[in-house]
Amino acid sequence: MPSVTPTDRANDSPDARAAAWCRGIRAGDPTALADFYQHWFDRSVAIVRARTGRDESFALDVVHDAIIRVARGMPRLETDADLSRWMIRVLMTCVLDRLKQEAREVARRGVARNTEPSTSTVSATHRNDRSRPTIDESFEMLQRHFAELKPDQRAALTLRFWFGRSLAAIGRAFSISEDAAHGKVRASLRSLRRASRGDDHP
């Protein structure tokens, strides 16, 4: 079957073009994937930046991840609206995956900083009651409990407190309302507090 070039699709209706992209990409046609990428690239970057408040570098990484998913798992879709909804879900899934990765890196850096206590920390430990954890030990426990949270909880707390994102931006990242984002952040904090206290009950 001959490849579909961008100019071949120029006069198609949006639905016909979307269906052709899906068929071509599913069939492994690199030209169809390139045409889809060219059409969706700027729009995808804009969507990611608008929903997360992050910079262009972050958005480009997300779009790169999303295009790989498109190439590997394009579903059979027949309308432009269905394709748009699916692509936005892919982008938001890739956003959350990136945020989870960043949260893990933050946790690893925190643990690494506390692997070898400084001289002042050792001295303070000897001066204080041995039964009380040091600041470094408390921080390490917090990092460990943070790593044990659910991925979406880590992502919500990272967006809110590490990157300082608004509740509205967090809501856009999760495709939920601002009130729901507030609830997610509060629930994530409660889970972190319970883990820190060793309380298994909600």
Sequence and secondary structure as in RCSB ss.txt:
>XXXX:A:sequence
MPSVTPTDRANDSPDARAAAWCRGIRAGDPTALADFYQHWFDRSVAIVRARTGRDESFALDVVHDAIIRVARGMP
RLETDADLSRWMIRVLMTCVLDRLKQEAREVARRGVARNTEPSTSTVSATHRNDRSRPTIDESFEMLQRHFAELK
PDQRAALTLRFWFGRSLAAIGRAFSISEDAAHGKVRASLRSLRRASRGDDHP
>XXXX:A:secstr
     HHHHTTS HHHHHHHHHHHHHTT HHHHHHHHHHHHHHHHHHHHHHH   HHHHHHHHHHHHHHHHHH  
   SHHHHHHHHHHHHHHHHHHHHHHHHHHHHHHHHHHTSS  HHHHHHHHHS TTS  HHHHHHHHHHHHHTS 
HHHHHHHIIIIIS   HHHHHHHHTS HHHHHHHHHHHHHHHHHHHHT    
